[in-house]
Amino acid sequence: MKECGICNDKTTIYKCSQCSIEFCDKCGDPVEMLCEYCLEEDEI
């Protein structure tokens, strides 16, 4: 398994469609394919 680029957990990893960071389901939205950082930017 790969490592999350945000929390470093070894789990299922998704790739953010905006910034390309690899994140786990705790650190972003796999449906939207956005990490928590890009999700926050979209809210602003």
C-alpha positions as CSV (number, residue, x, y, z in Angstrom):
1,M,0.0,0.0,0.0
2,K,1.1,3.6,-0.6
3,E,1.5,6.3,2.0
4,C,-0.8,9.3,2.3
5,G,1.0,12.5,1.5
6,I,-0.8,14.3,4.3
7,C,-1.1,12.0,7.3
8,N,1.5,9.3,6.3
9,D,-1.0,6.4,6.9
10,K,-0.4,3.4,4.7
11,T,-3.8,2.8,3.2
12,T,-5.8,3.1,0.0
13,I,-4.6,6.2,-1.8
14,Y,-6.3,8.6,-4.2
15,K,-4.6,11.4,-6.3
16,C,-5.9,14.9,-6.0
17,S,-7.3,16.2,-9.4
18,Q,-6.0,19.7,-8.7
19,C,-2.6,19.5,-6.9
20,S,-1.8,15.8,-7.6
21,I,-0.9,15.0,-3.9
22,E,-1.7,11.5,-2.9
23,F,-4.2,11.3,0.0
24,C,-6.3,8.8,1.9
25,D,-10.0,8.9,2.5
26,K,-9.5,10.7,5.9
27,C,-7.5,13.5,4.3
28,G,-9.8,14.4,1.4
29,D,-12.9,13.5,-0.6
30,P,-12.3,10.4,-2.9
31,V,-15.6,11.1,-4.7
32,E,-14.6,14.7,-5.6
33,M,-10.9,13.5,-6.0
34,L,-9.8,16.5,-3.9
35,C,-7.4,16.6,-1.0
36,E,-8.4,18.5,2.2
37,Y,-6.2,21.4,1.1
38,C,-8.0,21.8,-2.2
39,L,-11.4,21.3,-0.6
40,E,-10.6,24.2,1.7
41,E,-9.6,26.4,-1.2
42,D,-12.9,25.6,-3.1
43,E,-14.9,26.7,0.0
44,I,-13.3,30.2,0.1
